[in-house]
């Protein structure tokens, strides 16, 4: 399942004439995009989301410039913030 958001039609119309969009999809889903035909660079960013309590499965660096989280330790801190904390019951 793919969710598309932020579609903003541009003057001139046409199905493929959009400025700015994004997708949410399963990380194992094959995905891609068409070539960039504009004179401007394509910008992108990636957000990986996982459940609170997820623990590291490696002692290796997983992202350049991000401190190593030792195997078995909870993924947390500046580079792995908690995005949502459900209210206490």
TORKE-89198 format. One record per residue: x, y, z of N, C-alpha, C, O, CB in turn; residue in three letters. Coordinates in steps of 0.1 Angstrom, whole numbers, padded with zeros to 4 digits, always signed. Glycine has a CB too. Layout:
XYZXYZXYZXYZXYZALA
...
This chain:
+0008-0012+0000+0000+0000+0000+0009+0012+0000+0019+0013+0007-0010+0000+0012UNK
+0005+0022-0008+0013+0035-0009+0004+0046-0006-0008+0046-0011+0020+0036-0023UNK
+0008+0056+0002+0001+0068+0005+0008+0079-0001+0020+0081+0001-0002+0070+0020UNK
+0001+0088-0009+0008+0099-0016+0002+0112-0009-0010+0112-0007+0005+0099-0031UNK
+0010+0121-0006+0005+0134+0001+0012+0146-0005+0022+0145-0012+0008+0133+0016UNK
+0006+0157-0003+0011+0170-0007+0011+0173-0022+0020+0181-0026+0025+0171-0002UNK
+0002+0168-0029+0001+0170-0043-0004+0185-0046-0014+0189-0040-0008+0160-0050UNK
+0003+0192-0054+0000+0206-0057+0000+0208-0072+0011+0210-0078+0010+0216-0049UNK
-0011+0208-0079-0011+0210-0093-0005+0223-0097-0007+0233-0090-0026+0209-0099UNK
+0002+0223-0108+0008+0236-0114+0000+0241-0126-0007+0233-0132+0023+0233-0117UNK
+0002+0253-0129-0005+0259-0141-0001+0251-0153+0010+0247-0155-0001+0274-0143UNK
-0011+0249-0162-0008+0241-0174-0015+0228-0173-0017+0221-0184+0007+0239-0176UNK
-0018+0223-0161-0026+0211-0160-0018+0198-0163-0006+0199-0165-0038+0211-0168UNK
-0025+0188-0165-0019+0175-0168-0016+0166-0156-0012+0172-0145-0006+0177-0176UNK
-0018+0153-0157-0017+0145-0146-0003+0145-0140-0001+0143-0128-0020+0131-0150UNK
+0007+0146-0148+0021+0145-0143+0027+0159-0140+0039+0160-0137+0030+0138-0153UNK
+0019+0169-0140+0024+0183-0137+0022+0187-0123+0013+0195-0120+0018+0193-0147UNK
+0030+0181-0114+0028+0184-0099+0041+0189-0094+0052+0186-0098+0024+0171-0092UNK
+0040+0198-0084+0052+0203-0076+0051+0198-0062+0041+0201-0055+0052+0219-0077UNK
+0060+0190-0058+0061+0185-0045+0051+0174-0042+0039+0176-0043+0058+0196-0035UNK
+0057+0163-0038+0048+0152-0034+0057+0142-0026+0069+0143-0026+0042+0144-0046UNK
+0051+0133-0019+0058+0124-0011+0050+0111-0010+0038+0111-0013+0061+0129+0003UNK
+0057+0100-0006+0050+0088-0004+0054+0081+0009+0065+0083+0014+0053+0078-0016UNK
+0045+0073+0014+0048+0064+0025+0046+0050+0020+0035+0047+0013+0038+0067+0038UNK
+0055+0041+0022+0053+0028+0017+0062+0018+0025+0071+0022+0033+0057+0027+0002UNK
+0059+0005+0024+0066-0005+0031+0081-0005+0026+0083-0003+0014+0060-0019+0029UNK
+0091-0006+0035+0105-0005+0031+0109-0016+0021+0119-0014+0014+0113-0006+0043UNK
+0102-0027+0020+0106-0037+0010+0098-0036-0003+0100-0044-0012+0103-0051+0016UNK
+0090-0025-0004+0083-0023-0017+0092-0017-0027+0100-0008-0025+0071-0014-0015UNK
+0092-0023-0039+0100-0018-0050+0094-0005-0054+0081-0004-0057+0101-0028-0062UNK
+0102+0006-0055+0096+0019-0059+0107+0027-0066+0119+0024-0066+0092+0027-0046UNK
+0102+0038-0072+0112+0047-0079+0104+0059-0085+0093+0061-0081+0118+0039-0091UNK
+0111+0066-0093+0105+0078-0099+0110+0079-0114+0120+0074-0117+0107+0090-0091UNK
+0103+0088-0121+0108+0090-0135+0119+0100-0134+0122+0107-0124+0096+0096-0143UNK
+0126+0102-0145+0137+0111-0146+0133+0125-0143+0121+0129-0145+0144+0111-0160UNK
+0142+0133-0138+0139+0147-0135+0142+0155-0148+0153+0156-0153+0149+0152-0124UNK
+0131+0160-0154+0132+0168-0166+0132+0183-0164+0133+0191-0174+0120+0164-0175UNK
+0133+0187-0152+0134+0202-0149+0148+0206-0149+0157+0198-0149+0126+0205-0136UNK
+0150+0219-0148+0164+0224-0147+0168+0226-0132+0179+0231-0129+0165+0238-0154UNK
+0159+0222-0123+0162+0222-0109+0165+0209-0103+0160+0199-0108+0150+0229-0101UNK
+0174+0208-0093+0177+0195-0088+0165+0189-0080+0157+0196-0074+0189+0196-0078UNK
+0165+0176-0080+0154+0169-0072+0160+0168-0058+0171+0163-0056+0151+0155-0078UNK
+0152+0171-0048+0156+0170-0034+0147+0159-0028+0136+0157-0032+0154+0183-0027UNK
+0153+0152-0018+0146+0141-0012+0151+0139+0002+0162+0144+0006+0148+0128-0020UNK
+0143+0133+0010+0148+0129+0024+0140+0116+0027+0130+0113+0022+0145+0140+0034UNK
+0146+0109+0037+0140+0096+0041+0138+0096+0056+0147+0101+0063+0149+0084+0036UNK
+0127+0091+0060+0124+0090+0074+0121+0075+0076+0112+0070+0071+0113+0099+0080UNK
+0129+0068+0084+0126+0054+0088+0120+0054+0102+0125+0060+0111+0139+0045+0088UNK
+0109+0048+0103+0101+0048+0115+0100+0033+0120+0097+0024+0112+0087+0054+0114UNK
+0102+0031+0133+0101+0018+0139+0095+0019+0153+0095+0030+0159+0114+0010+0139UNK
+0090+0008+0158+0083+0008+0171+0092+0012+0183+0104+0009+0183+0077-0006+0174UNK
+0087+0019+0193+0094+0022+0205+0098+0009+0211+0091-0001+0212+0085+0031+0215UNK
+0110+0009+0216+0116-0004+0222+0124-0012+0213+0130-0022+0217+0104-0012+0227UNK
+0125-0008+0200+0133-0015+0190+0148-0014+0195+0152-0004+0199+0131-0009+0176UNK
+0155-0026+0194+0168-0026+0198+0178-0029+0187+0174-0035+0177+0170-0038+0209UNK
+0190-0023+0188+0200-0025+0177+0204-0039+0176+0204-0047+0185+0212-0016+0181UNK
+0206-0043+0163+0210-0057+0160+0225-0058+0156+0229-0068+0150+0201-0063+0150UNK
+0232-0047+0158+0246-0046+0153+0255-0037+0161+0249-0027+0167+0247-0042+0138UNK
+0267-0039+0162+0277-0030+0168+0283-0020+0157+0291-0012+0161+0288-0037+0175UNK
+0279-0022+0145+0285-0014+0134+0277-0001+0132+0266+0000+0137+0284-0022+0121UNK
+0284+0008+0126+0278+0021+0123+0267+0019+0113+0269+0013+0102+0288+0032+0117UNK
+0255+0023+0115+0244+0021+0106+0241+0033+0097+0236+0031+0086+0231+0018+0114UNK
+0245+0045+0101+0244+0057+0093+0256+0065+0095+0261+0067+0107+0231+0065+0097UNK
+0262+0070+0085+0274+0079+0086+0271+0091+0095+0262+0098+0092+0279+0083+0072UNK
+0280+0093+0104+0279+0105+0113+0269+0103+0125+0268+0112+0133+0274+0116+0105UNK
+0263+0091+0126+0254+0088+0137+0261+0079+0147+0267+0069+0143+0241+0082+0132UNK
+0261+0083+0160+0268+0074+0170+0263+0060+0169+0251+0057+0167+0266+0080+0184UNK
+0272+0050+0172+0268+0036+0172+0259+0033+0184+0262+0038+0195+0281+0027+0172UNK
+0249+0025+0182+0241+0020+0192+0245+0006+0194+0243-0002+0184+0225+0022+0190UNK
+0250+0002+0205+0255-0012+0207+0244-0022+0205+0233-0019+0209+0262-0013+0220UNK
+0248-0034+0200+0239-0045+0199+0231-0047+0212+0237-0049+0222+0246-0057+0194UNK
+0218-0048+0211+0210-0051+0222+0205-0039+0229+0196-0040+0238+0217-0060+0231UNK
+0210-0027+0226+0206-0015+0233+0194-0009+0225+0193-0010+0213+0218-0005+0233UNK
+0186-0002+0233+0174+0005+0227+0178+0016+0217+0187+0024+0220+0165+0010+0238UNK
+0171+0016+0206+0174+0027+0196+0166+0039+0201+0154+0040+0201+0168+0023+0181UNK
+0174+0049+0206+0169+0061+0211+0179+0072+0211+0190+0070+0207+0164+0059+0226UNK
+0175+0084+0215+0184+0096+0215+0181+0105+0204+0171+0105+0197+0198+0091+0214UNK
+0191+0114+0202+0189+0125+0192+0186+0121+0178+0178+0127+0171+0202+0133+0192UNK
+0192+0110+0173+0190+0105+0160+0178+0095+0159+0175+0091+0147+0203+0099+0155UNK
+0173+0091+0170+0162+0081+0170+0151+0086+0180+0149+0079+0189+0167+0067+0173UNK
+0145+0098+0177+0136+0103+0187+0122+0096+0187+0118+0089+0177+0133+0118+0184UNK
+0116+0096+0198+0102+0091+0199+0093+0101+0193+0092+0112+0197+0098+0088+0215UNK
+0086+0096+0182+0077+0105+0175+0063+0107+0181+0057+0117+0180+0075+0100+0161UNK
+0059+0096+0188+0045+0097+0194+0045+0089+0207+0049+0077+0207+0035+0092+0185UNK
+0041+0094+0218+0040+0087+0230+0025+0087+0234+0019+0097+0237+0048+0094+0242UNK
+0019+0075+0233+0004+0075+0236+0002+0079+0251+0010+0077+0260-0001+0060+0234UNK
-0010+0085+0253-0013+0090+0267-0014+0078+0277-0018+0067+0273-0026+0098+0267UNK
-0010+0080+0289-0011+0070+0299-0025+0067+0302-0034+0076+0302-0003+0073+0312UNK
-0028+0055+0305-0042+0051+0309-0044+0051+0324-0055+0049+0329-0046+0037+0303UNK
